[in-house]
Amino acid sequence: MGNRLTQIATRTGDDGTTGLGNNTRVSKNSGRPHAMGDVDELNSHIGLLLCEPLPQDVRELLIDVQHQLFNLGGELSIPGFTLLKDDALAQLDQQLAHYNAQLPRLQEFILPAGTRAAAQAHVCRTVARRAERAVVALQEAEDMRAAPRQYLNRLSDLLFVLSRVLNRMDGGDDVYWKSERLARQNATE
């Protein structure tokens, strides 16, 4: 693994490049820094979500996700290196099944709204999708493992499910999109 920073203002990036973990330098506008930045932003948004009142099991899950995202970012920063373990994806699948089992079926699309914690989970979900797109673009340009892309895809699904869980935390519900189809269905009931 590359050198850890001992000072932050190195000025080495003043030329528009950034150092990767393998001591190479690339343009800050290239695919790898874009993917790394989106994963870092996602991790920061999850940190903000952790400032909200959350059930303890959700809190512990999100803290683990932050660690996994740090591993994912490290893997992105060192071409050819593996940090994100296969069991990280299996854990997301397990948690998706666990939380989905507690929720009623969706009647319609839902809005990214409700409680503040649920809305922040939706922000995390959208940033996860952006990070996933950046990783897909990087994988189209470079040979990489599928695990980072798969982890981000599954994580965005989990964040959607968690937003629904968080909206129900104090007796609330999803905020449904007012579609014409749903309005007609409710009128006939």
HELIX and SHEET records of a PDB file:
HELIX    1   1 THR A   12  ASP A   15  5                                   4    
HELIX    2   2 GLY A   31  LEU A   49  1                                  19    
HELIX    3   3 GLN A   56  SER A   77  1                                  22    
HELIX    4   4 ASP A   86  ASN A  100  1                                  15    
HELIX    5   5 ARG A  116  ALA A  141  1                                  26    
HELIX    6   6 ALA A  147  ASN A  167  1                                  21    
HELIX    7   7 GLU A  180  THR A  188  1                                   9    
SHEET    1   A 2 THR A  17  GLY A  19  0                                        
SHEET    2   A 2 ARG A  25  SER A  27 -1                                        
END                                                                             
